[in-house]
Amino acid sequence: MEENGGVAHAEGTATTDRLFGDSLVLSQDRRGYRFSVDAVLLAGLTRVKAKDRVMELGTGCGVVILAFAARNLGAHWEGVEIQPRLAELARKNVEANGLAGRVFIHAMDWKEVREVFAPQAFDLVVSNPPYRRALSGRINPDAQKATARHEITGTVQDMFAAAAYLLKHGGRCAVIYPASRLDDLMVAAVEAGLRPKRLILIHSHVEAPATLAHVECVKGAGQELRVAPPFFIYERPGRYTAAMQRLHQGLVENGAEEETETERGLRHGSGFER
């Protein structure tokens, strides 16, 4: 069992992992960037509606967007990935899971979405953007890992600008981001016209401070942030909480939650805010 919850079977330079209760087969390079628990959290904590057109910015090998599509969460799925090798793996994973013609992967920079996509074409954008500033800390010597973890080819501001262009009025953008950089995240979201509306703080265990946050923003919404109950990954060292085990089995922790009055107002074009 790998740290990300997948069962790995090595084949040459890549491994094949079975995830989410064996509902998804995923190939990853043995070396280089490999998805982590962040992807499981993004896939499991994000609310997806039945008719959503979903875009993932920075799809990597495709794990999040494929997790949605394999469970029919949404109606249409696309992913953008700047690193050619990861985009190639994502396309292979689409084929391996029988999702060709339903999930579409684009090898491109998310700063160039205006050149490829029509505005307001999506209902939901998801992303695990690079967490670390370009010149902060130690840069990993592996270029694939460095690009995924540091703001080398794109910043959180670039991600939100792309999301704002792609989203319909009332559309949502969901991200996993370090709790220590929540101030940067929320400022960047508001500057792009996306208002943070729902926050889940993620803790390693019940006595640990929050290290990650799941934030859902809504395009064109007004003020009013809902702070949901915290999410804990481990109940003790080496043992996941029941909630985290459900995510690893592909069960959406918060997906059945009803939309708020604010969301209904935006969806129907009333612009209603409490």
RODO-2510 file (C-alpha; in nm, 4 decimals, decimal comma):
residues 274
     n   res          X          Y          Z
     1     m     0,0000     0,0000     0,0000
     2     e     0,1385     0,3370    -0,0974
     3     e     0,1069     0,6596     0,1065
     4     n    -0,1575     0,7832    -0,1382
     5     g    -0,3722     0,4782    -0,0678
     6     g    -0,3132     0,2932    -0,3943
     7     v    -0,1872    -0,0613    -0,4341
     8     a     0,1174    -0,0383    -0,6628
     9     h     0,2431    -0,2961    -0,9132
    10     a     0,5734    -0,1982    -1,0739
    11     e     0,6119    -0,2398    -1,4480
    12     g     0,9268    -0,0981    -1,6073
    13     t     0,9554     0,2750    -1,5394
    14     a     0,5927     0,3075    -1,4290
    15     t     0,3671     0,1599    -1,1645
    16     t     0,0038     0,0616    -1,1984
    17     d    -0,2160     0,1524    -0,9028
    18     r    -0,5724     0,0490    -0,8273
    19     l    -0,7597     0,3174    -0,6398
    20     f    -1,0978     0,4061    -0,4922
    21     g    -1,2099     0,0546    -0,4195
    22     d    -1,0460    -0,0783    -0,7384
    23     s    -1,2766     0,1399    -0,9496
    24     l    -0,9816     0,3221    -1,1066
    25     v    -0,6571     0,1978    -1,2644
    26     l    -0,3785     0,4552    -1,2692
    27     s    -0,0297     0,4486    -1,4240
    28     q     0,2372     0,6743    -1,2754
    29     d     0,6088     0,7082    -1,3296
    30     r     0,8059     0,5201    -1,0663
    31     r     1,0289     0,8269    -1,0356
    32     g     0,9209     1,1884    -1,0749
    33     y     0,5988     1,3430    -0,9501
    34     r     0,3388     1,1039    -0,8063
    35     f     0,0008     1,2073    -0,6766
    36     s    -0,0409     1,2336    -0,2996
    37     v    -0,3142     1,2433    -0,0383
    38     d    -0,4073     1,5916    -0,1636
    39     a    -0,5626     1,4383    -0,4745
    40     v    -0,7716     1,1973    -0,2665
    41     l    -0,8932     1,4894    -0,0535
    42     l    -0,9792     1,7037    -0,3563
    43     a    -1,1646     1,4178    -0,5247
    44     g    -1,3535     1,3247    -0,2089
    45     l    -1,4360     1,6586    -0,0471
    46     t    -1,5450     1,8450    -0,3605
    47     r    -1,9189     1,8596    -0,4246
    48     v    -2,0024     1,7729    -0,7860
    49     k    -2,3508     1,8167    -0,9299
    50     a    -2,5052     1,5791    -1,1825
    51     k    -2,4953     1,8190    -1,4786
    52     d    -2,1610     1,9831    -1,4006
    53     r    -1,9092     2,0421    -1,6760
    54     v    -1,5824     1,9951    -1,4867
    55     m    -1,2325     2,1274    -1,5616
    56     e    -0,9179     2,0377    -1,3667
    57     l    -0,6298     2,2841    -1,3868
    58     g    -0,3034     2,0952    -1,3348
    59     t    -0,4446     1,7464    -1,3776
    60     g    -0,1135     1,5597    -1,3416
    61     c    -0,1691     1,1947    -1,4339
    62     g    -0,5449     1,2529    -1,4227
    63     v    -0,6371     1,0994    -1,0874
    64     v    -0,8932     1,3598    -0,9732
    65     i    -1,0766     1,4125    -1,3007
    66     l    -1,0829     1,0354    -1,3609
    67     a    -1,2157     0,9740    -1,0097
    68     f    -1,5082     1,2032    -1,0907
    69     a    -1,5730     1,0514    -1,4331
    70     a    -1,5438     0,6890    -1,3159
    71     r    -1,8155     0,7558    -1,0572
    72     n    -2,0279     0,9666    -1,2962
    73     l    -1,9864     1,2754    -1,0790
    74     g    -2,0679     1,5432    -1,3348
    75     a    -2,1563     1,5225    -1,7029
    76     h    -1,8386     1,6300    -1,8873
    77     w    -1,4731     1,6286    -1,7812
    78     e    -1,1561     1,7981    -1,9102
    79     g    -0,8087     1,8468    -1,7694
    80     v    -0,5184     2,0812    -1,8443
    81     e    -0,1583     1,9797    -1,7716
    82     i     0,1537     2,1800    -1,8612
    83     q     0,4019     1,8915    -1,8257
    84     p     0,3989     1,6784    -2,1438
    85     r     0,4911     1,3500    -1,9725
    86     l     0,2160     1,3863    -1,7120
    87     a    -0,0356     1,4789    -1,9821
    88     e     0,0695     1,1669    -2,1751
    89     l     0,0143     0,9516    -1,8646
    90     a    -0,3247     1,1157    -1,8080
    91     r    -0,4327     1,0285    -2,1624
    92     k    -0,3151     0,6690    -2,1148
    93     n    -0,5121     0,6510    -1,7918
    94     v    -0,8228     0,7796    -1,9686
    95     e    -0,7879     0,4951    -2,2200
    96     a    -0,7091     0,2336    -1,9536
    97     n    -1,0284     0,3187    -1,7667
    98     g    -1,2516     0,3056    -2,0732
    99     l    -1,3220     0,6786    -2,0612
   100     a    -1,1968     0,7827    -2,4059
   101     g    -1,4457     1,0178    -2,5663
   102     r    -1,5752     1,1229    -2,2235
   103     v    -1,2649     1,2695    -2,0562
   104     f    -1,0368     1,5045    -2,2504
   105     i    -0,6780     1,5959    -2,1572
   106     h    -0,5013     1,9046    -2,2937
   107     a    -0,1212     1,9387    -2,2793
   108     m    -0,1027     2,3143    -2,2291
   109     d    -0,0409     2,6000    -1,9870
   110     w    -0,3446     2,7044    -1,7828
   111     k    -0,2485     3,0664    -1,8574
   112     e    -0,3509     2,9951    -2,2194
   113     v    -0,7079     2,8749    -2,1607
   114     r    -0,8468     3,1833    -2,3380
   115     e    -0,6879     3,0618    -2,6607
   116     v    -0,8543     2,7188    -2,6471
   117     f    -1,1808     2,7372    -2,4526
   118     a    -1,4892     2,9541    -2,4759
   119     p    -1,5583     3,1753    -2,1735
   120     q    -1,8024     3,0515    -1,9087
   121     a    -1,7947     2,6960    -2,0482
   122     f    -1,7680     2,5133    -1,7125
   123     d    -1,9667     2,4783    -1,3912
   124     l    -1,6828     2,3513    -1,1726
   125     v    -1,3058     2,4020    -1,1783
   126     v    -1,0837     2,2004    -0,9438
   127     s    -0,7116     2,2321    -0,8780
   128     n    -0,4233     2,1338    -0,6523
   129     p    -0,2057     2,4326    -0,7471
   130     p     0,1644     2,4453    -0,6572
   131     y     0,1934     2,5263    -0,2885
   132     r     0,5308     2,6932    -0,2623
   133     r     0,6512     3,0271    -0,3939
   134     a     0,8978     3,0002    -0,6808
   135     l     1,2068     3,0979    -0,4829
   136     s     1,1099     2,9623    -0,1415
   137     g     1,2721     2,6656     0,0274
   138     r     1,4667     2,3899    -0,1411
   139     i     1,3782     2,3318    -0,5061
   140     n     1,3544     1,9606    -0,5844
   141     p     1,6230     1,8583    -0,8384
   142     d     1,3585     1,6542    -1,0226
   143     a     1,2034     1,9043    -1,2669
   144     q     0,8660     1,7240    -1,2668
   145     k     0,8378     1,7426    -0,8888
   146     a     0,9682     2,1001    -0,8749
   147     t     0,7103     2,2226    -1,1278
   148     a     0,4257     2,0501    -0,9435
   149     r     0,5261     2,1855    -0,6013
   150     h     0,6645     2,5339    -0,6691
   151     e     0,5098     2,8293    -0,8530
   152     i     0,7612     2,8001    -1,1362
   153     t     0,5287     2,7928    -1,4386
   154     g     0,2193     2,9405    -1,2757
   155     t     0,0953     3,1026    -0,9544
   156     v    -0,2261     3,0700    -0,7582
   157     q    -0,3242     3,4063    -0,9088
   158     d    -0,2815     3,2574    -1,2584
   159     m    -0,4943     2,9578    -1,1602
   160     f    -0,7795     3,1729    -1,0306
   161     a    -0,7629     3,3982    -1,3380
   162     a    -0,8036     3,0889    -1,5582
   163     a    -1,0858     2,9566    -1,3407
   164     a    -1,2708     3,2896    -1,3492
   165     y    -1,2560     3,2909    -1,7293
   166     l    -1,3779     2,9304    -1,7585
   167     l    -1,6595     2,9442    -1,5023
   168     k    -2,0195     3,0428    -1,5565
   169     h    -2,1751     3,2980    -1,3205
   170     g    -2,2382     3,1034    -1,0018
   171     g    -1,9815     2,8389    -1,0984
   172     r    -1,7526     2,6943    -0,8321
   173     c    -1,3778     2,6569    -0,7969
   174     a    -1,2542     2,4002    -0,5420
   175     v    -0,8907     2,3733    -0,4339
   176     i    -0,6679     2,2055    -0,1763
   177     y    -0,4067     2,4466    -0,0403
   178     p    -0,1788     2,4785     0,2644
   179     a    -0,3583     2,6241     0,5660
   180     s    -0,0542     2,8468     0,6233
   181     r    -0,1200     3,0230     0,2906
   182     l    -0,4955     3,0689     0,3237
   183     d    -0,4531     3,4465     0,3307
   184     d    -0,2772     3,4408    -0,0090
   185     l    -0,5387     3,2042    -0,1495
   186     m    -0,8388     3,4083    -0,0425
   187     v    -0,6933     3,7389    -0,1582
   188     a    -0,6125     3,5888    -0,4991
   189     a    -0,9622     3,4395    -0,5278
   190     v    -1,1408     3,7655    -0,4455
   191     e    -0,9181     3,9626    -0,6832
   192     a    -1,0237     3,7231    -0,9618
   193     g    -1,3943     3,7664    -0,8839
   194     l    -1,4314     3,4382    -0,6950
   195     r    -1,5646     3,4616    -0,3408
   196     p    -1,4624     3,1926    -0,0870
   197     k    -1,7885     3,0384     0,0344
   198     r    -1,6975     2,7113     0,2060
   199     l    -1,3895     2,6086     0,4040
   200     i    -1,2848     2,2711     0,5461
   201     l    -0,9680     2,2716     0,7560
   202     i    -0,7773     1,9427     0,7275
   203     h    -0,5756     1,8030     1,0177
   204     s    -0,3388     1,5065     1,0297
   205     h    -0,4986     1,4004     1,3605
   206     v    -0,7274     1,5466     1,6241
   207     e    -0,4506     1,7132     1,8275
   208     a    -0,2574     1,8529     1,5283
   209     p    -0,3006     2,2008     1,3813
   210     a    -0,4566     2,2238     1,0365
   211     t    -0,2032     2,1725     0,7594
   212     l    -0,4312     2,1819     0,4535
   213     a    -0,7579     2,3451     0,3572
   214     h    -1,0301     2,2591     0,1086
   215     v    -1,1754     2,5859    -0,0189
   216     e    -1,4742     2,6246    -0,2485
   217     c    -1,5201     2,9627    -0,4169
   218     v    -1,8177     3,0849    -0,6193
   219     k    -1,7949     3,3223    -0,9153
   220     g    -1,9961     3,6381    -0,8667
   221     a    -2,1032     3,5610    -0,5095
   222     g    -2,1073     3,8050    -0,2198
   223     q    -1,9647     3,7806     0,1295
   224     e    -2,0493     3,4887     0,3583
   225     l    -1,7986     3,2136     0,4269
   226     r    -1,9231     2,8899     0,5787
   227     v    -1,6646     2,7032     0,7877
   228     a    -1,7522     2,3325     0,7808
   229     p    -1,6494     2,0839     1,0532
   230     p    -1,2788     1,9903     1,0415
   231     f    -1,1561     1,6814     0,8589
   232     f    -0,9068     1,4439     1,0227
   233     i    -0,6867     1,2066     0,8210
   234     y    -0,5531     0,9734     1,0930
   235     e    -0,7153     0,8471     1,4131
   236     r    -0,3751     0,7161     1,5262
   237     p    -0,0337     0,6663     1,3583
   238     g    -0,0729     0,4467     1,0529
   239     r    -0,4519     0,4183     1,0805
   240     y    -0,6907     0,6337     0,8777
   241     t    -1,0080     0,7762     1,0274
   242     a    -1,3340     0,6251     0,9047
   243     a    -1,3934     0,9424     0,7000
   244     m    -1,0555     0,9103     0,5252
   245     q    -1,1140     0,5410     0,4608
   246     r    -1,4405     0,6338     0,2893
   247     l    -1,2547     0,8740     0,0617
   248     h    -1,0078     0,6006    -0,0320
   249     q    -1,3010     0,3783    -0,1210
   250     g    -1,4271     0,6461    -0,3566
   251     l    -1,7147     0,7668    -0,1415
   252     v    -1,7739     1,1412    -0,1517
   253     e    -1,7650     1,2779     0,2033
   254     n    -1,9694     1,5904     0,1338
   255     g    -2,1142     1,5308    -0,2094
   256     a    -2,4733     1,4782    -0,0997
   257     e    -2,4992     1,8112     0,0770
   258     e    -2,7760     2,0378    -0,0484
   259     e    -2,6885     2,3653    -0,2166
   260     t    -2,7313     2,6808    -0,0126
   261     e    -2,9799     2,9613    -0,0770
   262     t    -2,6937     3,1717    -0,2089
   263     e    -2,5952     2,9027    -0,4581
   264     r    -2,9557     2,8585    -0,5709
   265     g    -2,9900     3,2319    -0,6230
   266     l    -2,6735     3,2487    -0,8325
   267     r    -2,7700     2,9430    -1,0344
   268     h    -3,1069     3,0974    -1,1221
   269     g    -2,9481     3,4344    -1,1986
   270     s    -3,1107     3,6289    -0,9177
   271     g    -2,7832     3,7330    -0,7549
   272     f    -2,9524     3,6829    -0,4145
   273     e    -2,7255     3,7238    -0,1150
   274     r    -2,8190     3,6960     0,2537
***
